[in-house]
Amino acid sequence: MVGKTIGKQAVVIGASMAGLAAARALADHFERVIVLERDRLPEQAVPRAGTAQSRHLHVLLPGGQRALTDLFPYFERDLANAGAVLLRMSRDVRLEIPGLGPLPSRDFGWFLYCASRPLIELITRRQAERVTNLTIRPQCRVLEITATPDGTMVTGVIYEDADGRQETLAADLVVDASGRAAPTLALLRSSGQPAPDEIVIGVDLHYTTTTFVIPQDASTDWGGVATHPHAPERSRGGYLMPFEGNRWIVTLTGRLGECPPAEPDGFMDYARRLESQTLYNAIAHAERLGGFERYAYPASVWRRFDRLSTFPRGLLPVGDSICRFNPVYGQGMSVAAQEARLLNQLLKGRATKPDPLAGLALAFFSESLPLVEAPWNMSAVPDLVYPETRGERPADFENRLKYNRALIRTAMHDAAVHRLLAEVQQLLKPPSVLQDPAVDRLVQLELFQMRAEEHCLARHSFG
Ligand SMILES: Cc1cc2nc3c(=O)[nH]c(=O)nc-3n(C[C@H](O)[C@H](O)[C@H](O)COP(=O)(O)OP(=O)(O)OC[C@H]3O[C@@H](n4cnc5c(N)ncnc54)[C@H](O)[C@@H]3O)c2cc1C
């Protein structure tokens, strides 16, 4: 604990990535932090029921990795010691863009720690367990958030323990990291307070995942592959990454009714019909380890807590409870970690106020807005390219798509632009860095070139 505490006890609902990171931030400012998790928490890096997504490929973007290391200084070291595979993201991960080919392999100097989602969570949990005033209580399901009769001031939670006993826990601050914000929304509803608007992008995305032993003759040209779909004509995507134990995790994706098969022949056939043969060739003769796991992801949801003008004192939703991003872009864990780092800074700045918790949630929603908005825009705009995707298209949608395409084309031949683009996509820098006039000039040239190519194509098709 550092400096003055601003409360006796904080309670966190959920011991997944957002809950653990937030708990670490709170431990600097409260005498005690208690994390309540409904699942039994495994001693090994294995999936658990409360995080069904943990059976699928997870990439921890460098921006999130840095935030986790700021919160837990030994995070990277311990993840590497536990077997994470270190890659240089833009050099070693082959990003295949339909119609353009792979982005050139360039080393920008930062590492990607490739590990299974259960290992990332286990290592994070082990770090949290070392924090002396932080306790994780597994098999404790929160039933409701308690508050004053008008619901404007939260007093704690009621939970059910492993023996089915109901307990009440007092808290100065309750952080809802339950993934769907169900306890928060229930409190708002029951006390007649306004609920946040929800922006929903219906993507109807399907994941099928399995794992392989990395063959001895695996390509040394790349360490991981992302073969993006040829949108909007086709939705088949394929992603392969190494993880602990000399293994590859391979996730195939499809959208809007296209569902990658969960049996050997169908899976391989689907991989063969991706936009490039890189992934298929890699796994064609590799030894498959497990069965096939499926995940259906109907929609991305952003709860606009930032638009509310009132919010109960002593309550704060974080992570997926605020925003569930399309998982294909690998942003959720990173945004949760960055939010926790911001929460720590915010609490530090408020410690000397007479009532540091008054208005905390609204301040947090407003200051964390850029952390959510940037990745949301990066994933929502490309998702809307499919005509069947449900959601409101921005007025300048077509222009944005063309601009993004021109930006990627610029990055293909300009290493400095590639670096900036990678920094933004990997959540190391805000998108505003791409508004640099020098970058814009290059992109405008590329747009001009694209128009010339379209014109040429149109003339040819008229014979
Ligand atoms: C298929 C898929 C792939 C993904 N891939 C990536 C990726 O590559 N990179 C990335 O960064 N992110 C990825 N994500 C997103 C990432 O998993 C989440 O953003 C991340 O786990 C943070 O979520 P969270 O902690 O807010 O919520 P969750 O992970 O949903 O965890 C919520 C926790 O709260 C517990 N809980 C719920 N209700 C209660 C209750 N009443 N009482 C007590 N405990 C409760 C649950 O058991 C669980 O442990 C992916 C998601 C999916 C679905």
The ligand as a Gaussian input file, in Angstrom:
#p B3LYP/6-31G(d) Opt

LIG

0 1
 C      -13.380000     -16.100000     -28.068000
 C      -12.673000     -14.943000     -27.413000
 C      -11.350000     -14.667000     -27.732000
 C      -10.716000     -13.578000     -27.147000
 N       -9.444000     -13.276000     -27.532000
 C       -8.817000     -12.228000     -26.960000
 C       -7.491000     -11.904000     -27.327000
 O       -6.892000     -12.496000     -28.215000
 N       -6.888000     -10.871000     -26.680000
 C       -7.537000     -10.144000     -25.706000
 O       -6.946000      -9.217000     -25.139000
 N       -8.799000     -10.421000     -25.365000
 C       -9.454000     -11.428000     -25.951000
 N      -10.729000     -11.717000     -25.586000
 C      -11.391000     -10.888000     -24.555000
 C      -10.897000     -11.246000     -23.139000
 O      -11.086000     -12.598000     -22.873000
 C      -11.591000     -10.365000     -22.096000
 O      -11.655000      -9.049000     -22.556000
 C      -10.830000     -10.384000     -20.803000
 O      -10.955000     -11.640000     -20.189000
 C      -11.308000      -9.357000     -19.781000
 O      -12.571000      -9.666000     -19.416000
 P      -13.154000      -9.431000     -17.955000
 O      -12.156000      -9.797000     -16.932000
 O      -13.747000      -8.082000     -17.928000
 O      -14.380000     -10.460000     -17.948000
 P      -14.366000     -12.044000     -18.044000
 O      -13.112000     -12.544000     -18.605000
 O      -15.649000     -12.424000     -18.691000
 O      -14.393000     -12.513000     -16.531000
 C      -15.470000     -12.306000     -15.671000
 C      -15.169000     -13.044000     -14.367000
 O      -16.176000     -12.757000     -13.412000
 C      -16.634000     -13.960000     -12.824000
 N      -18.012000     -13.710000     -12.397000
 C      -19.071000     -13.438000     -13.205000
 N      -20.173000     -13.218000     -12.452000
 C      -19.791000     -13.351000     -11.158000
 C      -20.483000     -13.242000      -9.916000
 N      -21.794000     -12.952000      -9.852000
 N      -19.791000     -13.445000      -8.759000
 C      -18.459000     -13.735000      -8.798000
 N      -17.760000     -13.869000      -9.957000
 C      -18.425000     -13.665000     -11.118000
 C      -16.480000     -14.995000     -13.935000
 O      -16.443000     -16.318000     -13.432000
 C      -15.148000     -14.562000     -14.531000
 O      -14.066000     -15.097000     -13.833000
 C      -11.409000     -12.775000     -26.190000
 C      -12.739000     -13.053000     -25.873000
 C      -13.375000     -14.102000     -26.498000
 C      -14.828000     -14.337000     -26.178000

